[in-house]
Amino acid sequence: MELRHLRYFAAVVEAGSLTAAAQALHMSQPPLSVAIAKLEAEVGVPLLVRTPRGVEPTSAGRYLLDQSSRVLGDVDDMVAALGRFGAGTAGQLTMAAVPALLWHRIPRLLRAHAEVAPEVEIRLVDPPPWTAIDMLQQRKADLAAIMVADPDRFARRHRGVLDVVDWGDVPLVAALPPGQDDAPDPLPLASFDGATVVMPRGTAAVPSLPEAVTAAFRRHGVAPARVRTVETIQTSVPLVEAGIARAILPDPDHASLARFGMTLRRIVPEPRPLRALVLTRAGAGKDPALGRLLRQVAEDAPRDPM
Protein backbone atom coordinates (compact mmCIF):
# COMPACT_ATOMS: atom_id res chain seq x y z
CA MET A 1 0.00 0.00 0.00
CA GLU A 2 1.59 3.26 -1.14
CA LEU A 3 1.06 6.59 0.55
CA ARG A 4 0.22 8.23 -2.75
CA HIS A 5 -2.62 5.75 -3.25
CA LEU A 6 -4.02 6.72 0.14
CA ARG A 7 -3.80 10.37 -0.84
CA TYR A 8 -5.56 9.60 -4.13
CA PHE A 9 -8.31 7.73 -2.30
CA ALA A 10 -8.85 10.56 0.19
CA ALA A 11 -9.00 13.06 -2.67
CA VAL A 12 -11.64 10.99 -4.51
CA VAL A 13 -13.85 10.71 -1.42
CA GLU A 14 -13.50 14.43 -0.70
CA ALA A 15 -14.27 15.41 -4.30
CA GLY A 16 -17.08 12.89 -4.72
CA SER A 17 -15.98 11.86 -8.20
CA LEU A 18 -12.93 10.59 -10.02
CA THR A 19 -13.10 13.43 -12.52
CA ALA A 20 -13.13 16.18 -9.88
CA ALA A 21 -10.42 14.42 -7.87
CA ALA A 22 -8.20 14.10 -10.95
CA GLN A 23 -8.54 17.84 -11.56
CA ALA A 24 -7.68 18.61 -7.93
CA LEU A 25 -4.64 16.33 -8.13
CA HIS A 26 -3.54 17.82 -11.47
CA MET A 27 -3.56 14.43 -13.20
CA SER A 28 -5.69 12.69 -15.81
CA GLN A 29 -8.54 10.40 -14.76
CA PRO A 30 -7.32 7.04 -16.20
CA PRO A 31 -4.17 6.79 -13.99
CA LEU A 32 -6.27 7.78 -10.98
CA SER A 33 -8.82 5.05 -11.74
CA VAL A 34 -6.00 2.51 -12.10
CA ALA A 35 -4.51 3.57 -8.75
CA ILE A 36 -7.84 3.21 -6.94
CA ALA A 37 -8.45 -0.18 -8.56
CA LYS A 38 -4.96 -1.29 -7.48
CA LEU A 39 -5.64 -0.14 -3.93
CA GLU A 40 -8.93 -2.11 -3.82
CA ALA A 41 -7.14 -5.18 -5.17
CA GLU A 42 -4.43 -4.89 -2.50
CA VAL A 43 -6.87 -4.66 0.40
CA GLY A 44 -9.22 -7.23 -1.12
CA VAL A 45 -12.44 -5.31 -0.51
CA PRO A 46 -14.41 -2.65 -2.44
CA LEU A 47 -13.70 0.84 -1.13
CA LEU A 48 -15.97 2.94 -3.36
CA VAL A 49 -19.50 2.59 -4.65
CA ARG A 50 -20.20 4.13 -8.06
CA THR A 51 -23.51 6.01 -8.16
CA PRO A 52 -25.14 8.32 -10.71
CA ARG A 53 -23.97 11.21 -8.54
CA GLY A 54 -20.35 10.04 -8.46
CA VAL A 55 -18.67 7.82 -5.89
CA GLU A 56 -19.22 7.18 -2.19
CA PRO A 57 -17.09 5.17 0.27
CA THR A 58 -18.23 1.78 1.40
CA SER A 59 -18.08 0.93 5.09
CA ALA A 60 -14.57 -0.42 4.46
CA GLY A 61 -13.81 2.76 2.56
CA ARG A 62 -14.94 4.92 5.48
CA TYR A 63 -12.71 2.90 7.81
CA LEU A 64 -9.75 3.31 5.45
CA LEU A 65 -10.46 7.02 5.11
CA ASP A 66 -10.40 7.46 8.90
CA GLN A 67 -7.21 5.44 9.38
CA SER A 68 -5.41 6.90 6.37
CA SER A 69 -6.21 10.44 7.57
CA ARG A 70 -4.25 9.66 10.74
CA VAL A 71 -1.41 8.03 8.84
CA LEU A 72 -1.14 10.87 6.32
CA GLY A 73 -1.34 13.42 9.13
CA ASP A 74 1.52 11.68 10.93
CA VAL A 75 3.55 11.59 7.72
CA ASP A 76 2.93 15.28 7.12
CA ASP A 77 3.96 16.07 10.70
CA MET A 78 7.10 13.94 10.28
CA VAL A 79 8.03 15.70 7.03
CA ALA A 80 7.46 19.10 8.65
CA ALA A 81 9.58 18.10 11.65
CA LEU A 82 12.39 16.91 9.40
CA GLY A 83 12.18 20.22 7.59
CA ARG A 84 12.70 22.00 10.91
CA PHE A 85 15.73 19.79 11.58
CA GLY A 86 17.06 20.78 8.16
CA ALA A 87 16.48 24.46 8.91
CA GLY A 88 18.23 24.15 12.27
CA THR A 89 15.09 25.04 14.23
CA ALA A 90 14.71 21.59 15.85
CA GLY A 91 17.14 19.13 17.39
CA GLN A 92 19.25 18.60 20.49
CA LEU A 93 22.70 19.98 21.32
CA THR A 94 25.04 19.58 24.29
CA MET A 95 27.08 22.60 25.36
CA ALA A 96 29.98 22.23 27.78
CA ALA A 97 30.55 25.64 29.34
CA VAL A 98 32.65 27.03 32.17
CA PRO A 99 30.42 28.28 35.01
CA ALA A 100 31.45 31.94 34.75
CA LEU A 101 29.83 32.04 31.30
CA LEU A 102 26.77 30.14 32.55
CA TRP A 103 25.99 32.90 35.04
CA HIS A 104 24.96 35.53 32.50
CA ARG A 105 26.28 35.30 28.97
CA ILE A 106 24.91 31.86 28.09
CA PRO A 107 21.42 32.62 29.47
CA ARG A 108 21.40 35.69 27.23
CA LEU A 109 22.44 33.54 24.26
CA LEU A 110 19.84 30.87 24.98
CA ARG A 111 17.10 33.46 25.36
CA ALA A 112 17.88 34.95 21.94
CA HIS A 113 18.26 31.50 20.35
CA ALA A 114 14.95 30.25 21.77
CA GLU A 115 13.14 33.08 20.00
CA VAL A 116 14.20 31.73 16.58
CA ALA A 117 14.61 28.00 17.33
CA PRO A 118 12.39 27.05 20.28
CA GLU A 119 12.41 23.35 19.37
CA VAL A 120 16.19 22.99 19.70
CA GLU A 121 16.90 21.53 23.13
CA ILE A 122 20.27 22.66 24.48
CA ARG A 123 21.69 20.54 27.30
CA LEU A 124 24.22 22.31 29.52
CA VAL A 125 27.13 20.82 31.48
CA ASP A 126 29.74 22.79 33.44
CA PRO A 127 33.16 21.08 33.38
CA PRO A 128 36.54 22.83 33.68
CA PRO A 129 37.82 24.15 30.34
CA TRP A 130 40.23 21.29 29.62
CA THR A 131 37.46 18.77 30.32
CA ALA A 132 35.09 20.72 28.07
CA ILE A 133 37.58 20.38 25.21
CA ASP A 134 37.99 16.66 25.91
CA MET A 135 34.19 16.23 25.82
CA LEU A 136 34.09 18.03 22.50
CA GLN A 137 36.80 15.88 20.96
CA GLN A 138 35.21 12.68 22.33
CA ARG A 139 31.84 13.74 20.83
CA LYS A 140 30.23 13.94 24.26
CA ALA A 141 29.49 17.62 23.58
CA ASP A 142 28.62 19.51 20.41
CA LEU A 143 30.22 22.80 21.42
CA ALA A 144 32.25 24.22 24.29
CA ALA A 145 32.36 27.71 25.75
CA ILE A 146 35.58 28.55 27.60
CA MET A 147 37.74 31.51 28.58
CA VAL A 148 41.44 31.79 27.72
CA ALA A 149 44.26 34.18 28.49
CA ASP A 150 45.84 34.08 24.99
CA PRO A 151 43.20 33.50 22.28
CA ASP A 152 45.61 33.81 19.35
CA ARG A 153 47.91 31.15 20.75
CA PHE A 154 44.95 28.89 21.52
CA ALA A 155 43.59 29.22 17.98
CA ARG A 156 46.98 28.44 16.43
CA ARG A 157 47.45 25.40 18.65
CA HIS A 158 44.07 23.89 17.71
CA ARG A 159 43.87 24.98 14.07
CA GLY A 160 42.48 22.20 11.88
CA VAL A 161 41.08 20.32 14.87
CA LEU A 162 38.71 22.86 16.40
CA ASP A 163 36.75 25.70 14.86
CA VAL A 164 36.88 28.79 17.10
CA VAL A 165 34.31 31.56 17.36
CA ASP A 166 35.46 34.66 19.24
CA TRP A 167 32.88 35.62 21.86
CA GLY A 168 34.48 38.78 23.16
CA ASP A 169 36.39 40.07 26.16
CA VAL A 170 35.69 38.98 29.73
CA PRO A 171 36.94 41.70 32.12
CA LEU A 172 38.63 40.87 35.41
CA VAL A 173 37.43 42.53 38.60
CA ALA A 174 38.45 42.54 42.25
CA ALA A 175 36.23 40.37 44.44
CA LEU A 176 36.47 41.40 48.10
CA PRO A 177 34.71 40.03 51.19
CA PRO A 178 31.29 41.53 51.94
CA GLY A 179 31.18 44.65 54.05
CA GLN A 180 34.12 46.33 52.33
CA ASP A 181 31.95 48.95 50.67
CA ASP A 182 34.48 51.63 51.57
CA ALA A 183 37.04 50.10 49.20
CA PRO A 184 37.89 52.56 46.42
CA ASP A 185 36.57 52.04 42.90
CA PRO A 186 38.71 51.43 40.95
CA LEU A 187 40.78 49.45 43.43
CA PRO A 188 44.58 49.65 43.06
CA LEU A 189 46.06 46.33 42.01
CA ALA A 190 48.75 47.02 44.65
CA SER A 191 46.15 46.39 47.38
CA PHE A 192 46.63 42.67 46.72
CA ASP A 193 50.24 42.98 47.86
CA GLY A 194 50.60 41.08 51.15
CA ALA A 195 47.00 39.77 51.01
CA THR A 196 45.63 36.23 50.95
CA VAL A 197 44.43 35.56 47.41
CA VAL A 198 42.35 32.62 46.25
CA MET A 199 43.02 31.38 42.74
CA PRO A 200 41.84 28.37 40.71
CA ARG A 201 44.31 25.72 39.70
CA GLY A 202 46.10 26.45 36.44
CA THR A 203 46.75 24.10 33.56
CA ALA A 204 49.19 24.34 30.71
CA ALA A 205 46.56 22.84 28.40
CA VAL A 206 44.28 25.89 28.61
CA PRO A 207 45.98 29.00 30.12
CA SER A 208 43.16 31.06 31.60
CA LEU A 209 42.42 33.01 34.79
CA PRO A 210 45.34 31.92 37.04
CA GLU A 211 47.85 32.64 34.28
CA ALA A 212 46.28 36.07 33.61
CA VAL A 213 46.26 37.03 37.29
CA THR A 214 49.80 35.77 37.88
CA ALA A 215 51.01 37.74 34.86
CA ALA A 216 49.33 40.92 36.15
CA PHE A 217 50.91 40.49 39.59
CA ARG A 218 54.33 39.88 38.06
CA ARG A 219 54.01 42.78 35.64
CA HIS A 220 53.22 45.26 38.43
CA GLY A 221 55.35 43.80 41.20
CA VAL A 222 52.49 42.59 43.40
CA ALA A 223 53.37 39.83 45.87
CA PRO A 224 50.45 38.30 47.81
CA ALA A 225 51.28 36.92 51.24
CA ARG A 226 49.56 33.66 50.33
CA VAL A 227 47.92 32.18 47.25
CA ARG A 228 45.28 29.64 48.17
CA THR A 229 44.61 27.26 45.28
CA VAL A 230 41.16 25.82 44.58
CA GLU A 231 39.92 23.63 41.77
CA THR A 232 37.69 26.04 39.85
CA ILE A 233 36.57 29.66 39.66
CA GLN A 234 33.22 28.87 41.27
CA THR A 235 34.88 27.32 44.31
CA SER A 236 36.74 30.60 44.84
CA VAL A 237 33.51 32.48 45.54
CA PRO A 238 32.57 30.91 48.94
CA LEU A 239 36.03 31.67 50.33
CA VAL A 240 35.71 35.33 49.35
CA GLU A 241 32.16 35.51 50.73
CA ALA A 242 33.43 33.99 53.98
CA GLY A 243 36.08 36.72 54.31
CA ILE A 244 38.93 34.20 54.15
CA ALA A 245 40.54 35.65 51.02
CA ARG A 246 40.12 38.08 48.17
CA ALA A 247 40.28 37.25 44.47
CA ILE A 248 40.45 38.56 40.94
CA LEU A 249 37.61 36.97 38.99
CA PRO A 250 36.14 37.15 35.50
CA ASP A 251 32.89 39.11 35.30
CA PRO A 252 31.36 38.63 31.82
CA ASP A 253 29.37 41.70 30.78
CA HIS A 254 29.90 43.18 34.28
CA ALA A 255 26.79 41.26 35.31
CA SER A 256 27.74 37.74 36.41
CA LEU A 257 29.19 38.22 39.90
CA ALA A 258 26.60 40.66 41.26
CA ARG A 259 24.44 37.73 42.41
CA PHE A 260 27.04 36.72 45.00
CA GLY A 261 27.64 38.30 48.39
CA MET A 262 30.95 39.93 47.50
CA THR A 263 32.17 43.49 47.12
CA LEU A 264 33.16 44.04 43.50
CA ARG A 265 35.52 46.69 42.25
CA ARG A 266 37.22 47.58 38.99
CA ILE A 267 41.01 47.32 39.10
CA VAL A 268 43.67 49.86 38.21
CA PRO A 269 45.87 49.27 36.33
CA GLU A 270 43.32 47.07 34.61
CA PRO A 271 44.48 43.49 34.04
CA ARG A 272 44.26 42.15 30.52
CA PRO A 273 40.83 40.58 30.04
CA LEU A 274 40.23 36.95 29.29
CA ARG A 275 38.67 36.05 25.96
CA ALA A 276 35.53 33.95 25.68
CA LEU A 277 35.66 31.37 22.88
CA VAL A 278 33.03 29.00 21.54
CA LEU A 279 34.55 25.81 20.13
CA THR A 280 33.28 23.07 17.85
CA ARG A 281 34.96 20.17 16.12
CA ALA A 282 36.34 21.28 12.77
CA GLY A 283 33.55 21.29 10.19
CA ALA A 284 30.82 20.43 12.70
CA GLY A 285 29.08 23.76 12.05
CA LYS A 286 27.59 22.22 8.89
CA ASP A 287 24.96 20.60 11.14
CA PRO A 288 21.91 22.89 10.73
CA ALA A 289 21.00 23.21 14.42
CA LEU A 290 24.62 23.75 15.50
CA GLY A 291 25.22 26.17 12.63
CA ARG A 292 22.22 28.26 13.64
CA LEU A 293 23.43 28.45 17.26
CA LEU A 294 26.94 29.44 16.11
CA ARG A 295 25.44 32.22 14.00
CA GLN A 296 23.65 33.43 17.13
CA VAL A 297 26.99 33.42 18.97
CA ALA A 298 28.59 35.40 16.14
CA GLU A 299 25.81 37.99 16.30
CA ASP A 300 26.46 38.33 20.02
CA ALA A 301 30.24 38.66 19.53
CA PRO A 302 32.18 41.93 19.12
CA ARG A 303 32.76 43.36 15.65
CA ASP A 304 36.54 42.95 15.85
CA PRO A 305 36.94 39.16 15.61
CA MET A 306 40.14 37.47 16.68
C-alpha positions as CSV (number, residue, x, y, z in Angstrom):
1,M,0.0,0.0,0.0
2,E,1.6,3.3,-1.1
3,L,1.1,6.6,0.5
4,R,0.2,8.2,-2.8
5,H,-2.6,5.8,-3.3
6,L,-4.0,6.7,0.1
7,R,-3.8,10.4,-0.8
8,Y,-5.6,9.6,-4.1
9,F,-8.3,7.7,-2.3
10,A,-8.8,10.6,0.2
11,A,-9.0,13.1,-2.7
12,V,-11.6,11.0,-4.5
13,V,-13.8,10.7,-1.4
14,E,-13.5,14.4,-0.7
15,A,-14.3,15.4,-4.3
16,G,-17.1,12.9,-4.7
17,S,-16.0,11.9,-8.2
18,L,-12.9,10.6,-10.0
19,T,-13.1,13.4,-12.5
20,A,-13.1,16.2,-9.9
21,A,-10.4,14.4,-7.9
22,A,-8.2,14.1,-11.0
23,Q,-8.5,17.8,-11.6
24,A,-7.7,18.6,-7.9
25,L,-4.6,16.3,-8.1
26,H,-3.5,17.8,-11.5
27,M,-3.6,14.4,-13.2
28,S,-5.7,12.7,-15.8
29,Q,-8.5,10.4,-14.8
30,P,-7.3,7.0,-16.2
31,P,-4.2,6.8,-14.0
32,L,-6.3,7.8,-11.0
33,S,-8.8,5.1,-11.7
34,V,-6.0,2.5,-12.1
35,A,-4.5,3.6,-8.7
36,I,-7.8,3.2,-6.9
37,A,-8.5,-0.2,-8.6
38,K,-5.0,-1.3,-7.5
39,L,-5.6,-0.1,-3.9
40,E,-8.9,-2.1,-3.8
41,A,-7.1,-5.2,-5.2
42,E,-4.4,-4.9,-2.5
43,V,-6.9,-4.7,0.4
44,G,-9.2,-7.2,-1.1
45,V,-12.4,-5.3,-0.5
46,P,-14.4,-2.6,-2.4
47,L,-13.7,0.8,-1.1
48,L,-16.0,2.9,-3.4
49,V,-19.5,2.6,-4.7
50,R,-20.2,4.1,-8.1
51,T,-23.5,6.0,-8.2
52,P,-25.1,8.3,-10.7
53,R,-24.0,11.2,-8.5
54,G,-20.3,10.0,-8.5
55,V,-18.7,7.8,-5.9
56,E,-19.2,7.2,-2.2
57,P,-17.1,5.2,0.3
58,T,-18.2,1.8,1.4
59,S,-18.1,0.9,5.1
60,A,-14.6,-0.4,4.5
61,G,-13.8,2.8,2.6
62,R,-14.9,4.9,5.5
63,Y,-12.7,2.9,7.8
64,L,-9.8,3.3,5.5
65,L,-10.5,7.0,5.1
66,D,-10.4,7.5,8.9
67,Q,-7.2,5.4,9.4
68,S,-5.4,6.9,6.4
69,S,-6.2,10.4,7.6
70,R,-4.3,9.7,10.7
71,V,-1.4,8.0,8.8
72,L,-1.1,10.9,6.3
73,G,-1.3,13.4,9.1
74,D,1.5,11.7,10.9
75,V,3.6,11.6,7.7
76,D,2.9,15.3,7.1
77,D,4.0,16.1,10.7
78,M,7.1,13.9,10.3
79,V,8.0,15.7,7.0
80,A,7.5,19.1,8.6
81,A,9.6,18.1,11.7
82,L,12.4,16.9,9.4
83,G,12.2,20.2,7.6
84,R,12.7,22.0,10.9
85,F,15.7,19.8,11.6
86,G,17.1,20.8,8.2
87,A,16.5,24.5,8.9
88,G,18.2,24.2,12.3
89,T,15.1,25.0,14.2
90,A,14.7,21.6,15.8
91,G,17.1,19.1,17.4
92,Q,19.3,18.6,20.5
93,L,22.7,20.0,21.3
94,T,25.0,19.6,24.3
95,M,27.1,22.6,25.4
96,A,30.0,22.2,27.8
97,A,30.6,25.6,29.3
98,V,32.7,27.0,32.2
99,P,30.4,28.3,35.0
100,A,31.4,31.9,34.7
101,L,29.8,32.0,31.3
102,L,26.8,30.1,32.5
103,W,26.0,32.9,35.0
104,H,25.0,35.5,32.5
105,R,26.3,35.3,29.0
106,I,24.9,31.9,28.1
107,P,21.4,32.6,29.5
108,R,21.4,35.7,27.2
109,L,22.4,33.5,24.3
110,L,19.8,30.9,25.0
111,R,17.1,33.5,25.4
112,A,17.9,34.9,21.9
113,H,18.3,31.5,20.3
114,A,15.0,30.2,21.8
115,E,13.1,33.1,20.0
116,V,14.2,31.7,16.6
117,A,14.6,28.0,17.3
118,P,12.4,27.0,20.3
119,E,12.4,23.3,19.4
120,V,16.2,23.0,19.7
121,E,16.9,21.5,23.1
122,I,20.3,22.7,24.5
123,R,21.7,20.5,27.3
124,L,24.2,22.3,29.5
125,V,27.1,20.8,31.5
126,D,29.7,22.8,33.4
127,P,33.2,21.1,33.4
128,P,36.5,22.8,33.7
129,P,37.8,24.2,30.3
130,W,40.2,21.3,29.6
131,T,37.5,18.8,30.3
132,A,35.1,20.7,28.1
133,I,37.6,20.4,25.2
134,D,38.0,16.7,25.9
135,M,34.2,16.2,25.8
136,L,34.1,18.0,22.5
137,Q,36.8,15.9,21.0
138,Q,35.2,12.7,22.3
139,R,31.8,13.7,20.8
140,K,30.2,13.9,24.3
141,A,29.5,17.6,23.6
142,D,28.6,19.5,20.4
143,L,30.2,22.8,21.4
144,A,32.3,24.2,24.3
145,A,32.4,27.7,25.8
146,I,35.6,28.5,27.6
147,M,37.7,31.5,28.6
148,V,41.4,31.8,27.7
149,A,44.3,34.2,28.5
150,D,45.8,34.1,25.0
151,P,43.2,33.5,22.3
152,D,45.6,33.8,19.3
153,R,47.9,31.2,20.7
154,F,45.0,28.9,21.5
155,A,43.6,29.2,18.0
156,R,47.0,28.4,16.4
157,R,47.4,25.4,18.7
158,H,44.1,23.9,17.7
159,R,43.9,25.0,14.1
160,G,42.5,22.2,11.9
161,V,41.1,20.3,14.9
162,L,38.7,22.9,16.4
163,D,36.7,25.7,14.9
164,V,36.9,28.8,17.1
165,V,34.3,31.6,17.4
166,D,35.5,34.7,19.2
167,W,32.9,35.6,21.9
168,G,34.5,38.8,23.2
169,D,36.4,40.1,26.2
170,V,35.7,39.0,29.7
171,P,36.9,41.7,32.1
172,L,38.6,40.9,35.4
173,V,37.4,42.5,38.6
174,A,38.4,42.5,42.2
175,A,36.2,40.4,44.4
176,L,36.5,41.4,48.1
177,P,34.7,40.0,51.2
178,P,31.3,41.5,51.9
179,G,31.2,44.6,54.1
180,Q,34.1,46.3,52.3
181,D,31.9,48.9,50.7
182,D,34.5,51.6,51.6
183,A,37.0,50.1,49.2
184,P,37.9,52.6,46.4
185,D,36.6,52.0,42.9
186,P,38.7,51.4,41.0
187,L,40.8,49.4,43.4
188,P,44.6,49.7,43.1
189,L,46.1,46.3,42.0
190,A,48.7,47.0,44.6
191,S,46.2,46.4,47.4
192,F,46.6,42.7,46.7
193,D,50.2,43.0,47.9
194,G,50.6,41.1,51.1
195,A,47.0,39.8,51.0
196,T,45.6,36.2,50.9
197,V,44.4,35.6,47.4
198,V,42.4,32.6,46.3
199,M,43.0,31.4,42.7
200,P,41.8,28.4,40.7
201,R,44.3,25.7,39.7
202,G,46.1,26.5,36.4
203,T,46.7,24.1,33.6
204,A,49.2,24.3,30.7
205,A,46.6,22.8,28.4
206,V,44.3,25.9,28.6
207,P,46.0,29.0,30.1
208,S,43.2,31.1,31.6
209,L,42.4,33.0,34.8
210,P,45.3,31.9,37.0
211,E,47.8,32.6,34.3
212,A,46.3,36.1,33.6
213,V,46.3,37.0,37.3
214,T,49.8,35.8,37.9
215,A,51.0,37.7,34.9
216,A,49.3,40.9,36.1
217,F,50.9,40.5,39.6
218,R,54.3,39.9,38.1
219,R,54.0,42.8,35.6
220,H,53.2,45.3,38.4
221,G,55.3,43.8,41.2
222,V,52.5,42.6,43.4
223,A,53.4,39.8,45.9
224,P,50.4,38.3,47.8
225,A,51.3,36.9,51.2
226,R,49.6,33.7,50.3
227,V,47.9,32.2,47.2
228,R,45.3,29.6,48.2
229,T,44.6,27.3,45.3
230,V,41.2,25.8,44.6
231,E,39.9,23.6,41.8
232,T,37.7,26.0,39.9
233,I,36.6,29.7,39.7
234,Q,33.2,28.9,41.3
235,T,34.9,27.3,44.3
236,S,36.7,30.6,44.8
237,V,33.5,32.5,45.5
238,P,32.6,30.9,48.9
239,L,36.0,31.7,50.3
240,V,35.7,35.3,49.3
241,E,32.2,35.5,50.7
242,A,33.4,34.0,54.0
243,G,36.1,36.7,54.3
244,I,38.9,34.2,54.1
245,A,40.5,35.7,51.0
246,R,40.1,38.1,48.2
247,A,40.3,37.3,44.5
248,I,40.4,38.6,40.9
249,L,37.6,37.0,39.0
250,P,36.1,37.2,35.5
251,D,32.9,39.1,35.3
252,P,31.4,38.6,31.8
253,D,29.4,41.7,30.8
254,H,29.9,43.2,34.3
255,A,26.8,41.3,35.3
256,S,27.7,37.7,36.4
257,L,29.2,38.2,39.9
258,A,26.6,40.7,41.3
259,R,24.4,37.7,42.4
260,F,27.0,36.7,45.0
261,G,27.6,38.3,48.4
262,M,31.0,39.9,47.5
263,T,32.2,43.5,47.1
264,L,33.2,44.0,43.5
265,R,35.5,46.7,42.3
266,R,37.2,47.6,39.0
267,I,41.0,47.3,39.1
268,V,43.7,49.9,38.2
269,P,45.9,49.3,36.3
270,E,43.3,47.1,34.6
271,P,44.5,43.5,34.0
272,R,44.3,42.2,30.5
273,P,40.8,40.6,30.0
274,L,40.2,37.0,29.3
275,R,38.7,36.0,26.0
276,A,35.5,33.9,25.7
277,L,35.7,31.4,22.9
278,V,33.0,29.0,21.5
279,L,34.5,25.8,20.1
280,T,33.3,23.1,17.8
281,R,35.0,20.2,16.1
282,A,36.3,21.3,12.8
283,G,33.5,21.3,10.2
284,A,30.8,20.4,12.7
285,G,29.1,23.8,12.1
286,K,27.6,22.2,8.9
287,D,25.0,20.6,11.1
288,P,21.9,22.9,10.7
289,A,21.0,23.2,14.4
290,L,24.6,23.8,15.5
291,G,25.2,26.2,12.6
292,R,22.2,28.3,13.6
293,L,23.4,28.5,17.3
294,L,26.9,29.4,16.1
295,R,25.4,32.2,14.0
296,Q,23.7,33.4,17.1
297,V,27.0,33.4,19.0
298,A,28.6,35.4,16.1
299,E,25.8,38.0,16.3
300,D,26.5,38.3,20.0
301,A,30.2,38.7,19.5
302,P,32.2,41.9,19.1
303,R,32.8,43.4,15.7
304,D,36.5,43.0,15.9
305,P,36.9,39.2,15.6
306,M,40.1,37.5,16.7
